[in-house]
Amino acid sequence: MRGRKFDKGMLTYLLPLHLLGVSLGTSGVGGILAGILADRVGKRDVLAVTILTSSVGSLITALAPDFGVFLSGRCWMEGGRGGQEGERH
């Protein structure tokens, strides 16, 4: 973001809101996809994949060297968590 100047106070206010939006969005998408796959493949297999997805996302988030990787890990983690909720219903 060269050439732009950001107010650090505003950035610290907007960053959690951005992460919340990404978390809710990917959780919803994960829930919808897992629900569809659970009907076709079976709940047990889909649950195993969503737990693995959530675990890999947690690992990526924990070891993230920068914000882009951190955000990607959060997407994987929340998609897996949403899938765990989506395949139950």
Secondary structure as UniProt FT lines:
FT   TURN            2..3
FT   HELIX           8..40
FT   HELIX           43..62
FT   HELIX           67..86
FT   TURN            87..88
//
